[in-house]
Amino acid sequence: MNLKEAGIGEGISEVIVTTKSASGEPDAAPIGIITVAEDENKHFVKLYEGSKTLSNVMETNKLAANVTDDAVLFVKAAFERLNETHFSLFSGFPMLKEAKSWIIFDSVFIEKRSESGNFIFQLTPITVKINRKEVKAINRGLNAVIEAAILATRYALIEDNREKEEIKKLIGLYVGIVEKCGGRREKEALRILHDKTSLQI
């Protein structure tokens, strides 16, 4: 099943992954879906040890990719628990109401990488729904918000002070791009990122 029409292409596609626990409790987190360039039907995901996403996938063997370009939603999903008003059900699985497309994947555990603490899963798409087909020009502000949010989550996990300083410098560069190129949603996302982290951005 080729997922290009749903917004998943070769390389790493940044989406908001939704999962549910065995008891049905929904969760959401920004995660990259990896698609092999040589075979666009091969998809993988890396999940971090201790994350709610990993726990839920281990319990249900499923996850869903929610394709969206809403910067605010990305930052909120990274730094706070989304409440139930953000979710709807598709084939009995929690999805984000505002997503442009939904892809439900079966997941199979492949390996644990001890050096990084990543758990690698191979994904097989089982259901796809495209909610909105939109053509939009690239906004550098959106991309910069996503990069800043990813770096901010890493900043919270590392202890090396030199690495922390490098991350802060990079985040500063992305903040400048958002301020120059971003629209209202990107700038609101940046404000939320500032409020949710200890970083002075």
N, C-alpha and C positions, 0 to 999 in steps of 0.2 A: 504494500500500500504506500504510494508516494504522497507525502504530506505537504508538498510545496503550496498547493492551493490553500491549505489551512495555515500557512505561514511558517512552517518548519522546513528549513533548507540545510544544505551541507554546512559543516562547521558546528559552531555552538550557537544555538538559538536561545536567547534569554527569555524565559517565560515565568509565569507564576504557577508553580505546581500545587495542585490541591490533592489532599489525601484524606482518608478517614480511618479512625481506629476501628478495632473489631466491634466496639460498641456503637459505632456510627458517628462519633464526634469529628467534625470537619477541622481541617487545618490548611494553611496556605503559606508558601514560602517561595521567594524568587530562586530559581535554579536553572542551570543551563542544560538543554537537551542536546546531546552530542550526536551528530549524524555523520557517518563515514563518507568522505568525499568520493571514494571509489565505488561505494554501494549505498545509494541514498535510501535503501530499505533497511539499513542497519542503524539502530538507534541505541544509545547508552545514556546512563546518568550516573554521576558520582554523588553519593550522599554521605554526610559527615556523621561520625560516631557521636551518639548522644543527642542527635536532633530528633524532633517529633516526626519529621518526615520519614526518617529511617525507621523509627519505631512502627509507624503506621504501615509502611510498605512491607516490613517484615511480617506484620499481622495479616495483611490483606492481599499481598502480591499484586497491588494495583496502584497506579497514580495517574493523574490527569494533567496535561499541559493546557494552560489557559493563555492564549496569545492576546496580548494587549500592548498598547503604546501609551498607557496612562501612567505617567511618572509618579503621581501621588500614590496610586495603588501599589506600585513596586516598592516604594519606600515604606509605606504602612505595613505591607506584608513582610518586609525584612525586619522591622523593629517593633511591631506590636501584633497582638493576636486579633485577627479580623473577626468582627462579630457576625452573628448569623444573618444579618440583613444583607451581607455581601454575597451570600451563597444562594444558589438554586440547585435543583437536582436534575441530572441528565442521565438516563439509564440507571437511576438509583444512586448516582455518585455525585458528591458535592462539586459544583463548578462556581466560578465567579460570574455573577449576572452580567457584568459589563464587558466580559471578554469577547473578542472578535471571532474566535473559534475555540473549540474544545476538542481535545484528543484524549481518549482514555487508552492507557497502555497496560497490558500485562507485563509484569516485571519478573525477571529471573536473576537471582544472585549469582554473580560470576566470581568475584574475588574481593578480598580485603587487602588494601595496600598498607602495610604496617608503618611505612615511613611517613605517610600523610594522614592515616586514620580514615581514608576514604573507603566506602563500600561501593563496588561497581556492580551495576545491574544492566542486563540487556533488556531492551524494551521492545514489545511487539504491539503496534496499534491495533485496537479491536473495534473502536467506534470513533467516528469523526463527525463533528457538526460545525459548519461555517455559519455564523450568525450575521456577520456583516462583511461584505467585500468592499474595501475602501482603497483608493489610491491616494497616497500622501507623499509629498516631498520629504526628504530627510531633514530633520531638525537636529542640529548638533547639540542643542541644549538637552534634548531627551537622552541622547547617547551619553552625554557627560553626567547626567543625573544617575543613570544606571551604573556607570563606572565608579562614581563617587560612593554610591550606596554599597557596592561590592567591596570597595576598599575599606569603608567604615566598618563593615561586618568583620573583615580580617583584622582591622586595627584592634577591635575588642578582644580578639583571641590570642594575639601575639604578646610576648613579654620583652623581646629585644628592643631596647630604646632606640638604637640606630635605625632599625627597620621601621619602628613607629614614626620616627621623624621623616623618613623617606615617604611613607604613606601619607603623612600630613601634607607634605609638599605636593604630591600628586593630586590629592584631593583639592588643594588650593588652586591648581591649574584647571581642574574640572569645574570648580565653582566659578572661575572667571569666564569659562565658556558658557555656562548656564546663564550668568548675568548678562552676557553679551547677546546670546542667540536664543535663549529660552523664552517661551511664552508664559502665560500666567500659571498653568498647571506645573510646568517645570520649576518655576520659582517658588510655588507653594510647596512642591516636593522637597526643594532645598531647605526651606524653612522647617519642615517636619524633620528632615534629617538632622538639622542643627539642634532641634528640641529633644530628639531621641538619643543623641550621643553626647559624649563629653568633649567632642572636638570643637574647637573654635573655628568655625568655617564661615 
